[in-house]
């Protein structure tokens, strides 16, 4: 459920001209990343050129939102006060089916059940009226 | 750290970012280290016995490199790097192989980075560092003593300069109880890829 900016106390992303299409897509509940017009590589986080072939021509492309857990940790220390009630909380690295890797929280799972290769799909979390975060939930593999 | 730390102490210390316990993290401290580098010819006349640098390499670049691990492991990386462990330029320059190294010193801001260095430089195969480091192999008296001064985890975080100082002391035979017997060739090798090989 969306909270107003003033009630949501966790850090929010800094929107720039470079990453704005990513955040605008999440707001529409779409996961979009840059796809190189020259070599086809899809990359994340947003960058001004393709890390594979250095082309500056790319298209913001909608992804399946599906992937697998490639690494994970569980935070037991709250580095920001707003996270105190969440610890221990997980941070997973998801390798998306299209190739890029993304860091996110994995919801609806016991931390001790997280494992490498776990099949997951994106969940769009509308944390404020203007910001939606990409999180993940387990899916049947 | 001034008291011995055992496996049980480590396991009992609290989690910070699981799977890392508090004792997997380096110390936070002030400190300084000093090394004097000169030509072999000039070093000959100095009071202390010289230690020689026989090979070195810097941090490799490239789209699959990632500064906290080996290539291919970062968020931005998307492929598995094809390793040539044991064939890095530092060994060619020094004319040695990992088997010739009497002691290994590595950046250990977190305990796991030491494993990555072992795998990256060919002391063991990928994924085998955890078992490789068991049963005293990396202790003084073991097959490959590592960070005999305690490293960043236990002596001080001086960015690895304290490791260089300890390497020099080891090769001069000045380390007392923690002296690596007959140490002649010692390597600094970092998980991120930079390395120096020193010899007596």
Interface residues (C-beta under 8 A of the other chain):
Chain A: X41 X43 X44 X45 X51 X52 X73 X74 X75 X76 X77 X88 X93 X99 X100 X101 X102 X103 X111
Chain B: X14 X15 X16 X17 X18 X19 X20 X63 X74 X75 X76 X77 X78
